[in-house]
């Protein structure tokens, strides 16, 4: 009996460590920005603690994913000569990236093992600050699924063989698209939009066959209306649910317009909705089981819009179950925060870190003097530390301490960064506009 117990414990720890070493999708396993690893690098520079860096052919903001000895990343290149439709106010968009690629790199050296390209010749709008291929890939260790916007959703095996490709139709919005695919059971699920066509699409991850589609109101390709969020999967009262923030659309008369929603990931059926979000939603939802046994979800709007927390377990319209609602005077929020214990930590675009009580929404502290420049990256929590990049290429490491703000380190690589970091096997991966960096401990 003792030997069997020891064997089970060994198996448990080996599985846990294997799980911790992989970073399978946007914001890691579970999409919550939580990392189980310890003894991660605290300080580095553009010269110190750099295991390797790989030059990139063009700008990009997607996050790399890591599985075993492989790193996967999306990359756009080979721009056409005619410009994309610009943003509001006549801003010119970037030239269209014809080639949209998935790269497979060696985890230890950064050597490119293979590159698989999709060529897209048609016009597709985006904003200069949102390069093509902004969606991160996702993997289950056997296949990699990637979204290339209007160029479709594609699945490859680890050797680079294309397994299937799904045509999602034209995705048209002044600011482009960015939501990353997620995997659930036998399904690959993608939030398609914003724009005139806005929908959740679930396909069989083995064949690419359509399983269900959940439609949402059109945002009519408006520059300041849309959801670029990536959904998460959470277990609510024993039931798996897909949670996603939906933008408030001016033309809708639905009382649940602009809501955090729960969807049955097996069928696409809407389970509940909590109203109170704004016209722009960039960040991913947050979910936790509290110490009191409650299931809570949190969503922050962007562009100064509202934020909310809601107790889950109800059905249909659960707006009455909101724990708090910040309706006014909010900063722009693009990157996602993290929940640590009974608190939420955020870094808005203005670069001033914030800490809130989870159940009340009360702000515990905010740093008035920002540590650096504007920030678009999402926070990662690991071993009591919070890691996040700003747009100047600085990675800040904060203490995950609700009692006080403590900046532990500022690490500079001196390149523009809009992406969020990934962590695997004790290394930190940072994607700038010029390079993919692998930062390792000494």
C-alpha positions as CSV (number, residue, x, y, z in Angstrom):
1,X,0.0,0.0,0.0
2,X,2.8,2.4,0.9
3,X,4.6,1.7,-2.4
4,X,1.4,2.3,-4.3
5,X,0.9,5.6,-2.5
6,X,4.5,6.7,-3.3
7,X,4.0,5.7,-6.9
8,X,0.8,7.8,-7.1
9,X,2.5,10.7,-5.4
10,X,5.4,10.5,-7.9
11,X,3.0,10.4,-10.8
12,X,1.1,13.4,-9.4
13,X,4.3,15.5,-9.1
14,X,5.6,14.5,-12.5
15,X,2.3,15.5,-14.1
16,X,2.3,18.8,-12.2
17,X,5.8,19.6,-13.2
18,X,5.1,18.7,-16.9
19,X,2.0,20.9,-16.7
20,X,4.0,23.8,-15.2
21,X,6.7,23.6,-17.9
22,X,4.3,24.0,-20.7
23,X,2.6,27.2,-21.8
24,X,-0.1,25.9,-24.1
25,X,-2.0,29.0,-25.1
26,X,-2.8,32.7,-24.5
27,X,-2.1,33.5,-20.8
28,X,-0.9,30.0,-20.1
29,X,-2.9,26.9,-19.0
30,X,-6.4,28.1,-18.2
31,X,-5.9,31.5,-19.7
32,X,-5.7,33.2,-16.3
33,X,-2.1,34.4,-16.3
34,X,-1.2,31.9,-13.5
35,X,2.2,30.2,-13.5
36,X,3.1,27.4,-11.0
37,X,6.8,27.7,-11.5
38,X,9.2,29.0,-8.9
39,X,12.7,30.5,-8.9
40,X,12.1,32.5,-12.1
41,X,14.6,35.2,-13.2
42,X,14.1,38.5,-11.3
43,X,16.6,40.7,-13.1
44,X,17.9,40.8,-16.7
45,X,18.9,43.2,-19.4
46,X,19.4,43.2,-23.2
47,X,22.8,41.6,-22.6
48,X,22.5,39.7,-19.3
49,X,20.6,36.4,-18.8
50,X,19.7,36.2,-22.5
51,X,19.7,32.5,-23.6
52,X,18.9,33.5,-27.2
53,X,17.0,35.9,-29.3
54,X,15.7,35.5,-32.8
55,X,15.2,38.4,-35.3
56,X,11.7,38.8,-36.6
57,X,10.8,40.1,-40.1
58,X,8.1,42.4,-39.0
59,X,6.1,43.8,-36.0
60,X,3.8,41.6,-34.0
61,X,2.0,41.4,-30.7
62,X,1.0,37.8,-30.3
63,X,2.4,35.7,-27.5
64,X,4.5,32.6,-28.1
65,X,3.4,29.3,-26.7
66,X,5.6,26.5,-25.5
67,X,5.2,22.7,-25.3
68,X,8.0,20.4,-24.5
69,X,11.1,21.3,-26.6
70,X,9.1,23.5,-29.1
71,X,8.0,27.1,-29.2
72,X,5.2,28.2,-31.5
73,X,4.5,31.8,-32.6
74,X,2.4,33.6,-35.2
75,X,4.1,36.1,-37.5
76,X,2.9,38.3,-40.4
77,X,5.2,39.4,-43.2
78,X,5.4,40.3,-46.9
79,X,3.2,43.3,-46.9
80,X,1.4,44.4,-50.1
81,X,1.8,47.8,-51.6
82,X,-1.7,49.1,-51.0
83,X,-2.8,50.3,-47.6
84,X,-5.5,48.8,-45.3
85,X,-8.5,50.8,-44.4
86,X,-7.4,53.3,-41.7
87,X,-8.8,54.0,-38.3
88,X,-11.1,56.8,-37.2
89,X,-9.9,60.3,-38.1
90,X,-8.3,59.2,-41.3
91,X,-5.3,57.4,-39.9
92,X,-3.7,55.2,-42.4
93,X,-3.6,51.5,-41.6
94,X,-0.6,49.3,-42.3
95,X,-0.1,47.6,-45.6
96,X,-1.7,44.2,-45.8
97,X,0.4,41.3,-44.6
98,X,0.0,38.7,-47.4
99,X,1.9,36.0,-45.6
100,X,0.5,34.9,-42.2
101,X,2.7,32.2,-40.6
102,X,3.1,29.8,-37.8
103,X,6.7,29.4,-36.7
104,X,8.0,26.4,-34.8
105,X,11.3,27.1,-32.9
106,X,13.6,25.0,-30.9
107,X,13.0,25.6,-27.2
108,X,16.7,25.4,-26.2
109,X,18.3,27.4,-29.1
110,X,15.7,29.4,-30.9
111,X,16.5,27.7,-34.2
112,X,13.5,27.7,-36.5
113,X,12.5,24.1,-37.2
114,X,9.7,25.0,-39.7
115,X,7.4,27.8,-40.9
116,X,4.0,27.3,-42.4
117,X,2.4,30.1,-44.4
118,X,-1.1,31.1,-45.4
119,X,-1.3,33.7,-48.2
120,X,-4.2,36.1,-48.1
121,X,-4.5,38.5,-51.1
122,X,-7.7,40.4,-50.1
123,X,-7.9,43.7,-48.2
124,X,-8.5,43.4,-44.5
125,X,-8.7,46.4,-42.2
126,X,-6.7,46.9,-39.0
127,X,-5.1,49.7,-37.1
128,X,-1.4,50.6,-37.2
129,X,-1.1,49.6,-33.5
130,X,-2.6,46.2,-34.2
131,X,-0.3,44.2,-36.6
132,X,-1.8,41.2,-38.4
133,X,-1.5,37.8,-36.6
134,X,-2.2,39.3,-33.2
135,X,-3.8,36.0,-32.0
136,X,-1.7,33.6,-30.1
137,X,-1.7,29.8,-31.1
138,X,-3.0,27.1,-28.8
139,X,-1.9,23.5,-28.4
140,X,-2.8,20.2,-26.7
141,X,0.5,18.6,-27.3
142,X,-0.6,16.9,-30.5
143,X,-1.8,19.7,-32.7
144,X,-1.5,23.5,-32.9
145,X,-4.5,25.7,-33.8
146,X,-4.0,29.2,-35.0
147,X,-6.3,32.1,-36.1
148,X,-5.1,34.2,-39.1
149,X,-8.1,36.5,-39.1
150,X,-9.9,36.6,-42.4
151,X,-7.3,34.1,-43.7
152,X,-9.0,31.4,-41.5
153,X,-8.4,29.1,-38.6
154,X,-5.7,26.5,-39.3
155,X,-4.5,23.3,-37.5
156,X,-1.1,21.7,-37.8
157,X,0.6,18.7,-36.2
158,X,4.0,19.1,-34.5
159,X,5.8,18.2,-37.7
160,X,4.1,21.2,-39.5
161,X,1.7,19.1,-41.5
162,X,-1.6,20.9,-42.1
163,X,-4.5,18.9,-40.6
164,X,-7.4,21.2,-41.5
165,X,-8.3,24.7,-42.4
166,X,-11.6,26.5,-41.6
167,X,-12.9,29.5,-43.6
168,X,-14.4,31.9,-41.1
169,X,-15.3,34.5,-43.7
170,X,-14.3,38.1,-43.8
171,X,-13.6,39.7,-40.4
172,X,-13.7,43.4,-41.0
173,X,-13.1,46.1,-38.4
174,X,-11.2,49.4,-38.3
175,X,-9.0,48.0,-35.5
176,X,-8.7,44.4,-36.9
177,X,-9.0,41.3,-34.8
178,X,-7.0,39.7,-32.0
179,X,-8.9,37.0,-30.1
180,X,-6.9,33.7,-29.7
181,X,-8.4,30.3,-30.1
182,X,-8.9,28.0,-27.1
183,X,-9.3,24.2,-26.8
184,X,-12.0,22.5,-24.8
185,X,-12.4,18.7,-24.9
186,X,-12.7,17.7,-28.6
187,X,-13.4,21.3,-29.7
188,X,-11.4,24.3,-30.9
189,X,-13.3,27.5,-30.2
190,X,-12.7,30.9,-31.7
191,X,-14.3,34.3,-30.9
192,X,-14.7,35.8,-34.4
193,X,-15.0,39.6,-34.6
194,X,-15.5,42.4,-34.0
195,X,-17.3,43.8,-37.0
196,X,-20.5,43.2,-39.0
197,X,-20.2,39.4,-38.3
198,X,-19.6,38.6,-34.6
199,X,-19.8,35.0,-33.4
200,X,-18.3,32.2,-31.4
201,X,-17.3,29.2,-33.6
202,X,-16.6,25.7,-32.3
203,X,-15.2,23.1,-34.6
204,X,-13.9,19.5,-34.0
205,X,-10.2,19.9,-33.2
206,X,-9.4,16.7,-35.1
207,X,-11.3,17.3,-38.3
208,X,-12.2,21.0,-38.4
209,X,-15.9,20.1,-38.8
210,X,-18.3,22.8,-37.5
211,X,-20.0,21.7,-34.3
212,X,-21.8,24.9,-33.3
213,X,-22.0,28.7,-33.8
214,X,-23.2,31.3,-31.3
215,X,-24.0,34.7,-32.9
216,X,-23.8,38.1,-31.2
217,X,-25.0,41.5,-32.4
218,X,-23.0,43.2,-35.1
219,X,-20.7,46.1,-34.2
220,X,-20.8,47.4,-37.7
221,X,-17.0,47.7,-38.0
222,X,-17.2,50.8,-35.8
223,X,-13.8,52.0,-34.6
224,X,-14.7,52.4,-31.0
225,X,-17.1,49.4,-30.6
226,X,-16.0,45.8,-30.3
227,X,-14.7,42.9,-28.2
228,X,-11.1,41.6,-28.8
229,X,-11.2,39.4,-25.7
230,X,-10.2,35.8,-25.5
231,X,-12.7,33.6,-23.7
232,X,-11.8,31.3,-20.8
233,X,-13.3,28.0,-19.6
234,X,-14.3,27.7,-15.9
235,X,-16.2,25.2,-13.8
236,X,-19.2,26.9,-12.2
237,X,-21.0,24.8,-9.6
238,X,-19.7,21.7,-11.3
239,X,-20.6,22.8,-14.8
240,X,-18.1,23.8,-17.5
241,X,-18.8,27.2,-18.9
242,X,-17.2,29.5,-21.5
243,X,-16.9,33.0,-20.2
244,X,-16.5,36.0,-22.5
245,X,-17.0,39.8,-22.4
246,X,-19.3,41.2,-25.1
247,X,-19.1,44.8,-26.1
248,X,-22.0,47.2,-25.7
249,X,-23.4,48.0,-29.1
250,X,-25.3,51.4,-29.5
251,X,-27.9,50.0,-31.9
252,X,-29.0,47.1,-29.6
253,X,-32.2,47.3,-27.5
254,X,-31.3,44.1,-25.5
255,X,-31.2,44.9,-21.7
256,X,-28.3,42.4,-21.6
257,X,-26.3,44.4,-24.2
258,X,-22.7,45.0,-23.1
259,X,-22.4,42.0,-20.9
260,X,-20.2,39.3,-19.4
261,X,-21.7,36.1,-20.6
262,X,-21.6,32.4,-19.8
263,X,-21.9,29.9,-22.7
264,X,-22.2,26.2,-22.7
265,X,-19.0,25.1,-24.4
266,X,-20.6,21.9,-25.6
267,X,-23.5,23.4,-27.4
268,X,-23.0,27.2,-27.7
269,X,-26.2,27.9,-25.7
270,X,-26.1,31.1,-23.7
271,X,-26.5,30.3,-20.0
272,X,-26.4,33.7,-18.3
273,X,-25.4,37.3,-18.9
274,X,-24.4,40.1,-16.6
275,X,-24.9,43.6,-18.0
276,X,-22.6,46.5,-17.3
277,X,-19.7,46.5,-19.8
278,X,-18.7,49.3,-22.3
279,X,-18.3,49.5,-26.0
280,X,-14.7,48.3,-26.0
281,X,-13.6,45.0,-24.4
282,X,-9.9,44.1,-24.8
283,X,-8.9,42.1,-21.7
284,X,-9.8,38.5,-20.9
285,X,-12.2,37.6,-18.1
286,X,-11.0,36.5,-14.7
287,X,-12.5,33.7,-12.7
288,X,-11.9,32.3,-9.2
289,X,-13.4,30.1,-6.5
290,X,-13.4,32.2,-3.3
291,X,-12.5,31.0,0.2
292,X,-16.2,31.4,1.0
293,X,-17.0,28.8,-1.7
294,X,-18.4,31.3,-4.2
295,X,-17.7,31.3,-8.0
296,X,-16.8,34.8,-9.1
297,X,-16.1,36.3,-12.5
298,X,-14.5,39.7,-13.2
299,X,-14.3,41.7,-16.4
300,X,-12.7,45.1,-17.2
301,X,-13.9,47.2,-20.2
302,X,-11.4,49.2,-22.2
303,X,-11.3,52.8,-23.4
304,X,-12.3,54.1,-19.9
305,X,-15.4,51.8,-19.8
306,X,-16.9,50.0,-16.8
307,X,-15.6,47.1,-14.8
308,X,-17.6,44.5,-12.8
309,X,-17.6,41.4,-10.7
310,X,-20.5,39.0,-10.5
311,X,-21.3,36.0,-8.4
312,X,-22.0,33.0,-10.7
313,X,-24.5,30.2,-10.3
314,X,-27.7,31.8,-11.7
315,X,-29.2,31.7,-15.1
316,X,-30.5,34.2,-17.8
317,X,-30.0,37.8,-16.6
318,X,-27.8,37.7,-13.5
319,X,-27.1,41.5,-13.4
320,X,-28.7,41.5,-10.0
321,X,-25.9,39.3,-8.7
322,X,-23.2,41.9,-9.4
323,X,-20.9,42.4,-6.4
324,X,-19.6,45.7,-7.7
325,X,-19.7,47.9,-10.8
326,X,-17.2,50.6,-11.6
327,X,-19.2,52.7,-14.0
328,X,-17.1,55.9,-14.3
329,X,-13.6,57.4,-14.2
330,X,-11.7,54.3,-15.3
331,X,-8.4,54.3,-17.1
332,X,-7.9,52.6,-20.5
333,X,-7.3,48.9,-20.0
334,X,-5.9,46.7,-22.7
335,X,-3.9,44.1,-20.9
336,X,-5.5,41.6,-18.5
337,X,-5.0,41.5,-14.8
338,X,-4.7,38.6,-12.4
339,X,-6.5,37.4,-9.3
340,X,-4.2,36.5,-6.4
341,X,-6.1,35.3,-3.3
342,X,-8.8,37.9,-2.5
343,X,-7.4,40.7,-4.7
344,X,-7.1,41.8,-8.3
345,X,-4.0,43.3,-9.7
346,X,-4.0,45.4,-12.9
347,X,-1.7,47.5,-15.0
348,X,-3.7,49.9,-17.1
349,X,-2.4,51.5,-20.3
350,X,-1.3,54.6,-18.3
351,X,1.3,52.4,-16.5
352,X,0.0,53.0,-12.9
353,X,-0.4,49.6,-11.1
354,X,-3.6,49.0,-9.2
355,X,-4.9,46.6,-6.6
356,X,-8.6,46.0,-5.8
357,X,-10.5,43.9,-3.3
358,X,-12.0,41.0,-5.2
359,X,-15.5,41.0,-3.6
360,X,-16.0,44.7,-3.0
361,X,-14.1,46.4,-5.9
362,X,-12.5,48.8,-3.4
363,X,-9.2,50.1,-4.6
364,X,-6.6,49.2,-2.1
365,X,-3.7,51.0,-3.7
366,X,-2.7,52.7,-6.9
367,X,0.8,54.0,-7.8
368,X,0.4,57.7,-8.9
369,X,4.0,57.8,-10.2
370,X,4.0,55.2,-12.9
371,X,7.2,53.1,-13.0
372,X,7.5,53.4,-16.8
373,X,5.7,54.0,-20.1
374,X,2.3,53.0,-21.3
375,X,1.5,49.3,-21.0
376,X,-0.5,46.9,-23.2
377,X,0.8,43.6,-21.8
378,X,-1.1,41.3,-19.5
379,X,0.1,40.4,-16.0
380,X,1.5,37.0,-15.1
381,X,1.5,35.8,-11.5
382,X,4.3,33.4,-10.4
383,X,5.6,32.6,-7.0
384,X,4.2,35.7,-5.3
385,X,5.5,38.0,-8.1
386,X,3.7,39.8,-10.9
387,X,5.4,40.1,-14.3
388,X,4.3,42.5,-17.0
389,X,5.8,44.4,-20.0
390,X,5.3,48.0,-21.0
391,X,5.5,49.3,-24.5
392,X,9.0,50.5,-24.0
393,X,10.4,47.0,-23.6
394,X,10.5,47.2,-19.8
395,X,9.4,44.2,-17.8
396,X,8.3,45.2,-14.3
397,X,8.3,42.7,-11.5
398,X,6.0,43.6,-8.6
399,X,5.3,41.9,-5.3
400,X,1.8,40.4,-5.3
401,X,1.1,42.1,-2.0
402,X,-2.2,43.8,-1.4
403,X,-0.9,45.6,1.7
404,X,1.6,47.7,-0.2
405,X,3.1,48.4,-3.6
406,X,6.6,47.1,-4.1
407,X,8.5,47.2,-7.3
408,X,11.0,44.4,-7.2
409,X,12.8,44.9,-10.5
410,X,12.7,46.8,-13.8
411,X,14.3,44.9,-16.7
412,X,15.0,46.6,-20.0
413,X,15.5,45.2,-23.5
414,X,15.1,48.5,-25.2
415,X,12.6,47.4,-27.9
416,X,8.9,48.1,-28.4
417,X,6.7,45.4,-26.8
418,X,3.0,45.1,-27.0
419,X,2.9,41.3,-26.3
420,X,2.4,39.5,-23.0
421,X,5.2,37.3,-21.6
422,X,5.2,33.5,-21.6
423,X,6.9,31.3,-19.0
424,X,8.2,27.8,-19.4
425,X,10.8,25.7,-17.7
426,X,12.3,28.6,-15.7
427,X,12.6,30.8,-18.8
428,X,10.7,33.9,-19.7
429,X,9.8,34.5,-23.3
430,X,9.3,38.1,-24.6
431,X,8.1,39.0,-28.1
432,X,9.1,42.5,-29.1
433,X,8.6,44.2,-32.5
434,X,12.1,43.1,-33.5
435,X,13.0,39.9,-31.7
436,X,11.7,36.9,-29.8
437,X,13.7,36.8,-26.6
438,X,14.4,33.9,-24.2
439,X,15.5,35.1,-20.8
440,X,16.9,32.5,-18.4
441,X,18.2,32.3,-14.9
442,X,21.9,32.1,-14.2
